[in-house]
């Protein structure tokens, strides 16, 4: 007589354990961090040479380094250092009693030509700011308002708008009114007097702000590199 043997079913927990992918090693994560840092430096250099659209690539790399959701995990979080780093904050504080737009992370640069003055929004990088700079924890640095134009903008909102909606990694089919106003319609409102009358400042204030965020992150990684060995 042919005998058969029944096998006990494999439970869900067992199958899940068998199918679970191995976690990345710290060495792998550090290599990803080094690559991301190189990406930031190269894109920052291109931006400084006049290619403003490079800010979109800066935003994507910043998202990979910093932004966590239930489905994605930043490199600095996986390295367990994001909340141990002290992040450089170069933003001018927002005065609640001042109702005018606050540039925060960007600088208004004016030049004089034969036709009069011209202005542009730029990233100040390491220039001294009136309020100086400080080092703060990630949550405050990432979420606090750093610009005010038709509402407030945090570093998180600036970075994710460029990365997720404006062509860094995805182009949203619907226009973002607040982004369009700030980036393309001189939402900060500065003008320069010339022979042609008062001309709006040039430059994308969002792109300049994201460039400044990249500068802050690079400075932070350099200063706290002992945590990233």
PLY file of the C-alpha trace (Angstrom):
ply
format ascii 1.0
element vertex 229
property float x
property float y
property float z
element edge 228
property int vertex1
property int vertex2
end_header
0.00 0.00 0.00
1.31 3.41 -0.99
1.74 5.61 2.04
1.79 9.39 1.97
3.18 11.88 4.39
1.49 15.21 4.92
3.75 18.18 5.44
2.79 20.79 7.96
1.93 24.11 6.28
4.53 26.81 6.54
3.13 29.65 8.61
3.00 33.26 7.46
5.64 34.26 9.95
8.00 31.56 8.66
7.45 32.52 5.02
7.95 36.19 5.88
11.18 35.40 7.66
12.44 33.32 4.73
11.58 36.02 2.17
12.93 38.97 4.14
15.81 40.67 2.37
19.00 41.17 4.38
19.55 44.65 5.78
22.20 46.88 4.29
25.48 46.92 6.14
26.82 50.11 7.65
29.61 49.98 5.07
27.01 50.00 2.26
25.19 52.91 3.84
28.39 54.90 4.29
29.22 54.34 0.64
25.75 55.63 -0.31
26.36 58.64 1.92
29.70 59.34 0.20
28.04 59.11 -3.21
25.23 61.44 -2.14
27.73 63.93 -0.78
29.58 63.85 -4.12
26.27 64.40 -5.95
25.56 67.44 -3.76
28.98 68.93 -4.40
28.81 68.42 -8.18
25.27 69.79 -8.50
26.12 72.71 -6.20
29.09 73.58 -8.40
26.90 73.50 -11.52
24.30 75.68 -9.81
26.97 78.20 -8.78
28.12 78.37 -12.40
24.67 79.61 -13.40
22.61 76.48 -14.09
19.66 77.16 -11.76
17.78 73.99 -12.77
20.47 71.97 -10.98
18.59 72.84 -7.78
16.12 70.10 -8.71
18.85 67.49 -8.52
20.06 68.99 -5.26
16.53 68.56 -3.92
16.38 64.87 -4.90
19.68 64.11 -3.16
18.59 66.05 -0.07
15.38 64.01 0.00
17.38 60.76 -0.14
19.62 61.93 2.69
16.98 63.43 4.97
13.33 62.58 4.31
11.58 59.66 5.98
8.12 58.21 5.35
6.45 54.89 6.12
7.68 53.63 2.73
11.11 55.24 2.40
13.97 55.63 4.83
16.63 58.29 4.56
20.31 57.42 4.55
21.00 59.43 7.70
18.11 57.71 9.48
19.36 54.26 8.49
22.80 55.23 9.81
21.07 56.24 13.08
22.75 59.65 13.10
20.10 62.05 11.82
18.95 63.00 15.31
22.52 63.14 16.63
23.84 65.62 14.07
23.81 69.34 14.76
22.46 71.04 11.62
23.81 74.41 10.55
21.05 77.03 10.43
21.89 80.12 8.36
18.33 81.42 7.89
17.41 84.92 8.97
14.66 84.57 11.59
11.10 85.51 10.69
9.90 88.58 12.60
6.23 87.98 13.47
5.66 91.75 13.64
6.90 92.28 10.08
4.14 91.64 7.56
6.43 91.90 4.53
7.77 88.74 2.82
10.80 87.24 4.58
13.56 85.83 2.32
15.05 83.74 5.13
17.58 81.55 3.34
18.26 83.74 0.31
20.10 87.00 -0.26
19.15 89.91 -2.51
22.18 90.73 -4.64
22.20 94.08 -6.46
24.54 95.20 -9.22
24.87 98.57 -10.94
25.15 98.82 -14.72
25.12 101.69 -17.19
21.34 101.29 -17.38
20.86 101.39 -13.62
20.56 98.76 -10.92
19.70 95.09 -11.38
18.97 92.49 -8.73
18.94 88.75 -8.30
18.04 86.24 -5.58
21.09 84.18 -4.61
22.22 81.65 -2.01
24.47 83.46 0.50
26.53 80.33 1.23
29.21 81.32 3.77
28.59 85.07 3.75
28.04 86.59 7.16
24.37 87.18 7.93
23.05 89.89 10.27
21.86 87.29 12.78
24.84 84.97 12.29
24.32 81.23 12.23
23.64 78.50 14.80
23.50 74.73 15.15
20.16 73.08 15.90
18.57 69.63 16.03
17.24 68.06 12.83
13.51 68.29 13.62
13.68 72.03 14.25
15.96 72.60 11.27
13.78 70.58 8.85
10.30 71.67 9.93
10.58 75.28 11.16
9.55 78.11 8.82
12.51 79.76 7.07
10.70 81.87 4.42
7.40 83.71 4.45
5.63 84.50 1.19
1.87 83.91 1.05
2.29 81.63 4.06
5.45 80.03 5.33
7.99 77.65 3.82
10.11 75.17 5.76
13.23 73.51 4.40
11.18 70.34 4.07
8.56 72.09 1.93
11.17 73.80 -0.26
13.08 70.57 -0.90
10.08 68.31 -1.44
8.35 70.80 -3.74
11.32 70.75 -6.10
11.92 67.01 -5.74
8.36 65.70 -5.85
6.38 68.24 -7.87
8.61 70.45 -10.00
10.73 67.99 -11.95
13.39 66.71 -9.58
11.99 63.19 -9.58
8.41 63.88 -10.68
6.47 66.58 -12.53
3.08 67.22 -10.97
0.37 67.59 -13.65
-1.15 70.50 -11.71
0.68 73.77 -11.16
1.58 74.66 -7.58
0.30 78.21 -7.21
2.50 79.10 -4.23
5.61 77.76 -5.96
4.80 79.59 -9.20
4.36 82.86 -7.30
7.57 82.57 -5.29
9.80 81.07 -7.98
8.56 82.65 -11.21
6.56 85.77 -10.31
8.93 87.48 -7.89
6.85 86.57 -4.85
9.38 88.22 -2.55
8.59 91.49 -4.30
12.03 93.09 -4.56
12.71 95.45 -7.46
15.67 97.46 -8.74
15.51 100.90 -10.37
16.79 101.12 -13.94
16.26 103.21 -17.07
13.30 100.94 -17.81
11.69 101.61 -14.46
11.58 99.30 -11.47
12.51 95.81 -12.62
11.74 92.68 -10.55
14.67 90.78 -9.13
15.75 87.84 -11.28
16.43 84.30 -10.16
14.36 81.52 -8.68
14.11 82.13 -4.92
13.14 78.49 -4.27
16.16 77.20 -6.20
18.47 79.61 -4.34
16.99 78.50 -1.01
17.52 74.81 -1.84
21.11 75.60 -2.81
21.56 77.15 0.63
20.04 74.07 2.28
22.60 71.95 0.41
25.36 74.22 1.72
24.08 73.77 5.28
23.97 69.98 4.90
27.49 69.79 3.47
28.81 71.93 6.32
26.97 69.74 8.84
28.38 66.52 7.40
31.90 67.97 7.45
31.66 69.23 11.01
30.16 66.02 12.44
32.13 63.57 10.30
33.27 61.76 13.46
29.71 60.38 13.68
29.93 59.05 10.13
33.04 56.89 10.35
0 1
1 2
2 3
3 4
4 5
5 6
6 7
7 8
8 9
9 10
10 11
11 12
12 13
13 14
14 15
15 16
16 17
17 18
18 19
19 20
20 21
21 22
22 23
23 24
24 25
25 26
26 27
27 28
28 29
29 30
30 31
31 32
32 33
33 34
34 35
35 36
36 37
37 38
38 39
39 40
40 41
41 42
42 43
43 44
44 45
45 46
46 47
47 48
48 49
49 50
50 51
51 52
52 53
53 54
54 55
55 56
56 57
57 58
58 59
59 60
60 61
61 62
62 63
63 64
64 65
65 66
66 67
67 68
68 69
69 70
70 71
71 72
72 73
73 74
74 75
75 76
76 77
77 78
78 79
79 80
80 81
81 82
82 83
83 84
84 85
85 86
86 87
87 88
88 89
89 90
90 91
91 92
92 93
93 94
94 95
95 96
96 97
97 98
98 99
99 100
100 101
101 102
102 103
103 104
104 105
105 106
106 107
107 108
108 109
109 110
110 111
111 112
112 113
113 114
114 115
115 116
116 117
117 118
118 119
119 120
120 121
121 122
122 123
123 124
124 125
125 126
126 127
127 128
128 129
129 130
130 131
131 132
132 133
133 134
134 135
135 136
136 137
137 138
138 139
139 140
140 141
141 142
142 143
143 144
144 145
145 146
146 147
147 148
148 149
149 150
150 151
151 152
152 153
153 154
154 155
155 156
156 157
157 158
158 159
159 160
160 161
161 162
162 163
163 164
164 165
165 166
166 167
167 168
168 169
169 170
170 171
171 172
172 173
173 174
174 175
175 176
176 177
177 178
178 179
179 180
180 181
181 182
182 183
183 184
184 185
185 186
186 187
187 188
188 189
189 190
190 191
191 192
192 193
193 194
194 195
195 196
196 197
197 198
198 199
199 200
200 201
201 202
202 203
203 204
204 205
205 206
206 207
207 208
208 209
209 210
210 211
211 212
212 213
213 214
214 215
215 216
216 217
217 218
218 219
219 220
220 221
221 222
222 223
223 224
224 225
225 226
226 227
227 228
